[in-house]
């Protein structure tokens, strides 16, 4: 079997597999294999075939990766973001660990910035890390 035909068959198999996955990475690899087939058809040696396919594959994978990063939606804030929580007590004042009352339940909290630490003081949720609320005296924008 001619080497250009092997590259061509490999390229078509990868492109057909891409139609089933929808990731675009296999499309890039299939296109790289088609470039290898073109170089082989033009009587390029096996080293040049592999080199041409490798350049297209690497450039294409980086391109697809960068494109997918621009399409990714920004991380959405949780529903608790910006909600008020009432300070209850310190667990470890030096480390900023406290208990706050939020939704009629006591939660572990990590206090960022200055907080007086008086019961009932209103703090605002800036983020959630597992079951620990990150809170601050200033309301997030």
Residue, then its C-alpha position, 0 to 999 in steps of 0.5 A: x500500500x502506498x504511504x500517501x494512501x495510508x495517510x489519507x485513510x488515517x485522515x478520513x478515519x479521524x475526521x469521521x471519528x470527530x463527527x461522533x465526538x464533537x471536540x475538534x481535536x480529532x478534526x485537527x489530527x485528521x487534517x494533519x494526516x491529510x497534510x501528511x498524505x499531500x506531502x507523500x503524494x508530492x513525493x516527500x520522504x517519510x520524515x517530511x511527511x511526519x514533519x508536515x503532519x506534526x506542525x499542523x497537528x501541534x498548531x491546530x491543537x493549540x489553536x483549538x485549545x485557545x479557541x475553546x478558552x475564549x468560548x468558556x463562560x465566566x465562572x458564575x457566582x453562586x446564589x449566596x454571593x452578596x447575601x448578608x449573614x449575621x455574625x454569631x461567635x469566633x471559633x479562632x479570632x486570630x485565624x479569622x474563623x467564625x460562626x455566622x447565622x445564614x438561612x437560620x442555620x449556623x455556618x463555619x465562616x472565614x472572615x476577610x478583612x476587619x470585623x468587630x466580631x459582635x453578635x448580630x454584626x452583618x457580614x456579606x458572603x463573598x464566596x463559598x468553599x465547600x461548607x465554609x462561607x467566605x465573608x467580609x464586612x464590605x458588600x461585594x459589587 
